[in-house]
Amino acid sequence: MSKPKPEPILPGQVTDLAKAVLKQDRFPYLASIDGDQPRVRPVSPVRTDGFTVYVANLRGYHKTAEIAANPNVELCYLSDSHD
């Protein structure tokens, strides 16, 4: 069985497509590091301004300490078609 070929995306479409995914996915995943272990959990953005995403978090949550120890995190969005 052959793999389906994705439709090509023109460079001018990338920004609009990415913003649509940000709007569509209400619970992106935050990836952080806890010592030497990766941690991934869903988060709920409280505000999105273009590609700047604000996520509220209580100081007592463990991810707060993880981010303070290593601010290299990733926020992952997924479209309905898993792109």
OpenMM code with the backbone's topology and positions (N, CA, C; nanometers):
from openmm import Vec3, app, unit

residues = "MET SER LYS PRO LYS PRO GLU PRO ILE LEU PRO GLY GLN VAL THR ASP LEU ALA LYS ALA VAL LEU LYS GLN ASP ARG PHE PRO TYR LEU ALA SER ILE ASP GLY ASP GLN PRO ARG VAL ARG PRO VAL SER PRO VAL ARG THR ASP GLY PHE THR VAL TYR VAL ALA ASN LEU ARG GLY TYR HIS LYS THR ALA GLU ILE ALA ALA ASN PRO ASN VAL GLU LEU CYS TYR LEU SER ASP SER HIS ASP".split()
positions = [
    Vec3(0.0851, -0.1171, 0.0000),
    Vec3(0.0000, 0.0000, 0.0000),
    Vec3(0.0899, 0.1238, 0.0000),
    Vec3(0.0630, 0.2169, -0.0884),
    Vec3(0.1447, 0.3374, -0.0956),
    Vec3(0.0976, 0.4397, 0.0075),
    Vec3(0.1929, 0.5193, 0.0540),
    Vec3(0.1613, 0.6233, 0.1510),
    Vec3(0.0949, 0.7401, 0.0794),
    Vec3(-0.0033, 0.8025, 0.1439),
    Vec3(-0.0648, 0.9191, 0.0807),
    Vec3(0.0357, 1.0337, 0.0748),
    Vec3(0.0331, 1.1078, -0.0331),
    Vec3(0.1238, 1.2212, -0.0487),
    Vec3(0.0537, 1.3475, -0.0002),
    Vec3(0.1188, 1.4209, 0.0882),
    Vec3(0.0569, 1.5455, 0.1351),
    Vec3(0.0524, 1.6496, 0.0236),
    Vec3(-0.0473, 1.7332, 0.0319),
    Vec3(-0.0582, 1.8432, -0.0632),
    Vec3(0.0565, 1.9405, -0.0383),
    Vec3(0.1167, 1.9926, -0.1432),
    Vec3(0.2238, 2.0909, -0.1230),
    Vec3(0.1679, 2.2195, -0.0606),
    Vec3(0.2503, 2.2814, 0.0208),
    Vec3(0.2131, 2.4076, 0.0845),
    Vec3(0.3045, 2.5162, 0.0296),
    Vec3(0.2433, 2.6210, -0.0202),
    Vec3(0.3203, 2.7332, -0.0705),
    Vec3(0.3740, 2.8153, 0.0462),
    Vec3(0.4934, 2.8708, 0.0345),
    Vec3(0.5503, 2.9500, 0.1441),
    Vec3(0.4562, 3.0586, 0.1962),
    Vec3(0.3804, 3.1199, 0.1094),
    Vec3(0.2885, 3.2255, 0.1511),
    Vec3(0.1709, 3.1760, 0.2340),
    Vec3(0.1478, 3.0446, 0.2357),
    Vec3(0.0358, 2.9862, 0.3108),
    Vec3(0.0744, 2.9449, 0.4532),
    Vec3(0.2023, 2.9335, 0.4805),
    Vec3(0.2483, 2.8741, 0.6062),
    Vec3(0.1969, 2.9499, 0.7285),
    Vec3(0.2089, 3.0822, 0.7280),
    Vec3(0.1675, 3.1606, 0.8443),
    Vec3(0.0187, 3.1433, 0.8727),
    Vec3(-0.0651, 3.1534, 0.7710),
    Vec3(-0.2099, 3.1387, 0.7917),
    Vec3(-0.2456, 2.9978, 0.8378),
    Vec3(-0.1826, 2.8975, 0.7803),
    Vec3(-0.2095, 2.7593, 0.8226),
    Vec3(-0.1678, 2.7376, 0.9676),
    Vec3(-0.0519, 2.7900, 1.0050),
    Vec3(-0.0042, 2.7748, 1.1431),
    Vec3(-0.0970, 2.8460, 1.2415),
    Vec3(-0.1408, 2.9661, 1.2074),
    Vec3(-0.2327, 3.0387, 1.2958),
    Vec3(-0.3657, 2.9660, 1.3094),
    Vec3(-0.4109, 2.9001, 1.2048),
    Vec3(-0.5356, 2.8229, 1.2111),
    Vec3(-0.5208, 2.7060, 1.3079),
    Vec3(-0.4050, 2.6411, 1.3088),
    Vec3(-0.3817, 2.5302, 1.4017),
    Vec3(-0.3790, 2.5829, 1.5453),
    Vec3(-0.3142, 2.6967, 1.5682),
    Vec3(-0.3115, 2.7559, 1.7022),
    Vec3(-0.4527, 2.7857, 1.7521),
    Vec3(-0.5368, 2.8344, 1.6627),
    Vec3(-0.6750, 2.8673, 1.7006),
    Vec3(-0.7577, 2.7413, 1.7255),
    Vec3(-0.7332, 2.6387, 1.6471),
    Vec3(-0.8128, 2.5154, 1.6513),
    Vec3(-0.7786, 2.4277, 1.7719),
    Vec3(-0.6512, 2.4129, 1.8031),
    Vec3(-0.6080, 2.3220, 1.9105),
    Vec3(-0.6157, 2.3944, 2.0441),
    Vec3(-0.7179, 2.3644, 2.1215),
    Vec3(-0.7394, 2.4348, 2.2473),
    Vec3(-0.6440, 2.3919, 2.3578),
    Vec3(-0.5872, 2.2716, 2.3482),
    Vec3(-0.4993, 2.2221, 2.4533),
    Vec3(-0.3684, 2.1716, 2.3940),
    Vec3(-0.2748, 2.2629, 2.3650),
    Vec3(-0.1442, 2.2193, 2.3153),
    Vec3(-0.0668, 2.1488, 2.4259),
    Vec3(0.0451, 2.0898, 2.3901),
    Vec3(0.1275, 2.0170, 2.4858),
    Vec3(0.2548, 2.0941, 2.5146),
    Vec3(0.2874, 2.1041, 2.6435),
    Vec3(0.4106, 2.1678, 2.6865),
    Vec3(0.5115, 2.0585, 2.7179),
    Vec3(0.6259, 2.0652, 2.6522),
    Vec3(0.7335, 1.9693, 2.6769),
    Vec3(0.8425, 2.0407, 2.7556),
    Vec3(0.8804, 1.9823, 2.8684),
    Vec3(0.9853, 2.0383, 2.9528),
    Vec3(1.0758, 1.9247, 2.9991),
    Vec3(1.1768, 1.9611, 3.0785),
    Vec3(1.2711, 1.8624, 3.1307),
    Vec3(1.2662, 1.8653, 3.2832),
    Vec3(1.2544, 1.7494, 3.3429),
    Vec3(1.2569, 1.7341, 3.4886),
    Vec3(1.3837, 1.6570, 3.5226),
    Vec3(1.4920, 1.7289, 3.5519),
    Vec3(1.6210, 1.6641, 3.5725),
    Vec3(1.6699, 1.6105, 3.4397),
    Vec3(1.6696, 1.4777, 3.4262),
    Vec3(1.7095, 1.4172, 3.2978),
    Vec3(1.5919, 1.3479, 3.2293),
    Vec3(1.4703, 1.3737, 3.2774),
    Vec3(1.3508, 1.3109, 3.2214),
    Vec3(1.2642, 1.4129, 3.1468),
    Vec3(1.2236, 1.3797, 3.0249),
    Vec3(1.1298, 1.4683, 2.9559),
    Vec3(0.9908, 1.4570, 3.0182),
    Vec3(0.9184, 1.5655, 3.0175),
    Vec3(0.7811, 1.5689, 3.0675),
    Vec3(0.6953, 1.6417, 2.9648),
    Vec3(0.5834, 1.5823, 2.9315),
    Vec3(0.4900, 1.6429, 2.8366),
    Vec3(0.3517, 1.6398, 2.8993),
    Vec3(0.2841, 1.7552, 2.8953),
    Vec3(0.1492, 1.7608, 2.9503),
    Vec3(0.0686, 1.8654, 2.8751),
    Vec3(-0.0647, 1.8449, 2.8679),
    Vec3(-0.1483, 1.9451, 2.8017),
    Vec3(-0.1562, 2.0700, 2.8893),
    Vec3(-0.1647, 2.1847, 2.8239),
    Vec3(-0.1819, 2.3110, 2.8945),
    Vec3(-0.2956, 2.3873, 2.8280),
    Vec3(-0.3431, 2.4894, 2.8967),
    Vec3(-0.4532, 2.5700, 2.8449),
    Vec3(-0.4066, 2.7145, 2.8298),
    Vec3(-0.3777, 2.7566, 2.7074),
    Vec3(-0.3357, 2.8960, 2.6878),
    Vec3(-0.4455, 2.9928, 2.7299),
    Vec3(-0.4059, 3.1020, 2.7933),
    Vec3(-0.5034, 3.2031, 2.8346),
    Vec3(-0.5104, 3.3181, 2.7350),
    Vec3(-0.4050, 3.3322, 2.6532),
    Vec3(-0.4028, 3.4385, 2.5527),
    Vec3(-0.3031, 3.4014, 2.4436),
    Vec3(-0.3396, 3.4313, 2.3205),
    Vec3(-0.2492, 3.4117, 2.2077),
    Vec3(-0.2462, 3.5413, 2.1283),
    Vec3(-0.1262, 3.5926, 2.1069),
    Vec3(-0.1069, 3.7154, 2.0313),
    Vec3(-0.0110, 3.6843, 1.9176),
    Vec3(-0.0675, 3.6513, 1.8002),
    Vec3(0.0169, 3.6064, 1.6894),
    Vec3(0.0761, 3.4704, 1.7243),
    Vec3(0.2083, 3.4648, 1.7334),
    Vec3(0.2744, 3.3403, 1.7716),
    Vec3(0.3308, 3.3466, 1.9135),
    Vec3(0.2865, 3.4459, 1.9906),
    Vec3(0.3218, 3.4530, 2.1324),
    Vec3(0.2053, 3.3951, 2.2103),
    Vec3(0.2326, 3.2894, 2.2866),
    Vec3(0.1275, 3.2182, 2.3589),
    Vec3(0.1525, 3.2324, 2.5087),
    Vec3(0.0498, 3.2742, 2.5810),
    Vec3(0.0585, 3.2904, 2.7257),
    Vec3(-0.0147, 3.1738, 2.7916),
    Vec3(0.0553, 3.1073, 2.8834),
    Vec3(-0.0019, 2.9941, 2.9554),
    Vec3(0.0050, 3.0264, 3.1041),
    Vec3(-0.1079, 3.0240, 3.1708),
    Vec3(-0.1108, 3.0494, 3.3151),
    Vec3(-0.0717, 2.9230, 3.3898),
    Vec3(-0.0088, 2.9423, 3.5035),
    Vec3(0.0378, 2.8282, 3.5812),
    Vec3(0.0507, 2.8709, 3.7269),
    Vec3(0.0137, 2.7841, 3.8173),
    Vec3(0.0304, 2.8136, 3.9592),
    Vec3(0.1751, 2.7882, 4.0011),
    Vec3(0.2248, 2.8698, 4.0881),
    Vec3(0.3634, 2.8610, 4.1326),
    Vec3(0.3944, 2.7236, 4.1935),
    Vec3(0.2975, 2.6618, 4.2576),
    Vec3(0.3195, 2.5331, 4.3232),
    Vec3(0.3235, 2.4132, 4.2293),
    Vec3(0.2864, 2.4334, 4.1028),
    Vec3(0.2895, 2.3220, 4.0080),
    Vec3(0.4335, 2.2858, 3.9744),
    Vec3(0.4578, 2.1580, 3.9537),
    Vec3(0.5948, 2.1114, 3.9303),
    Vec3(0.6543, 2.1670, 3.8023),
    Vec3(0.5715, 2.1913, 3.7016),
    Vec3(0.6265, 2.2434, 3.5768),
    Vec3(0.6882, 2.3815, 3.5959),
    Vec3(0.6424, 2.4564, 3.6955),
    Vec3(0.7019, 2.5866, 3.7236),
    Vec3(0.8479, 2.5710, 3.7628),
    Vec3(0.8786, 2.4759, 3.8493),
    Vec3(1.0170, 2.4502, 3.8901),
    Vec3(1.0984, 2.3956, 3.7732),
    Vec3(1.0365, 2.3115, 3.6903),
    Vec3(1.1069, 2.2572, 3.5735),
    Vec3(1.1479, 2.3698, 3.4784),
    Vec3(1.0570, 2.4625, 3.4523),
    Vec3(1.0864, 2.5731, 3.3615),
    Vec3(1.1907, 2.6661, 3.4217),
    Vec3(1.1839, 2.6879, 3.5528),
    Vec3(1.2842, 2.7724, 3.6188),
    Vec3(1.4224, 2.7088, 3.6088),
    Vec3(1.4302, 2.5765, 3.6223),
    Vec3(1.5585, 2.5064, 3.6161),
    Vec3(1.6120, 2.4973, 3.4738),
    Vec3(1.5218, 2.4859, 3.3759),
    Vec3(1.5633, 2.4750, 3.2365),
    Vec3(1.4538, 2.5374, 3.1501),
    Vec3(1.4718, 2.6634, 3.1093),
    Vec3(1.3667, 2.7315, 3.0329),
    Vec3(1.3543, 2.6867, 2.8876),
    Vec3(1.4326, 2.5880, 2.8465),
    Vec3(1.4215, 2.5355, 2.7095),
    Vec3(1.3026, 2.4409, 2.7032),
    Vec3(1.1877, 2.4948, 2.6668),
    Vec3(1.0638, 2.4173, 2.6580),
    Vec3(1.0111, 2.4245, 2.5155),
    Vec3(0.9145, 2.3411, 2.4878),
    Vec3(0.8511, 2.3424, 2.3568),
    Vec3(0.7008, 2.3340, 2.3763),
    Vec3(0.6282, 2.4146, 2.3000),
    Vec3(0.4828, 2.4118, 2.3014),
    Vec3(0.4396, 2.3506, 2.1688),
    Vec3(0.3711, 2.2380, 2.1759),
    Vec3(0.3383, 2.1597, 2.0560),
    Vec3(0.1885, 2.1651, 2.0276),
    Vec3(0.1558, 2.2040, 1.9065),
    Vec3(0.0166, 2.2093, 1.8620),
    Vec3(-0.0061, 2.0992, 1.7598),
    Vec3(-0.1292, 2.0507, 1.7553),
    Vec3(-0.1636, 1.9433, 1.6631),
    Vec3(-0.2970, 1.9757, 1.5977),
    Vec3(-0.3015, 1.9680, 1.4655),
    Vec3(-0.4274, 1.9944, 1.3950),
    Vec3(-0.5181, 1.8715, 1.4027),
    Vec3(-0.6427, 1.8892, 1.3615),
    Vec3(-0.7372, 1.7768, 1.3606),
    Vec3(-0.6896, 1.6628, 1.2698),
    Vec3(-0.6133, 1.6987, 1.1673),
    Vec3(-0.5610, 1.5952, 1.0773),
    Vec3(-0.4226, 1.5463, 1.1197),
    Vec3(-0.3855, 1.5809, 1.2438),
    Vec3(-0.2590, 1.5375, 1.3054),
    Vec3(-0.1354, 1.5909, 1.2350),
    Vec3(-0.1448, 1.7109, 1.1829),
    Vec3(-0.0297, 1.7789, 1.1231),
    Vec3(0.0424, 1.8590, 1.2294),
] * unit.nanometer
topology = app.Topology()
chain = topology.addChain("A")
for resn in residues:
    res = topology.addResidue(resn, chain)
    for name in ("N", "CA", "C"):
        topology.addAtom(name, app.Element.getBySymbol(name[0]), res)
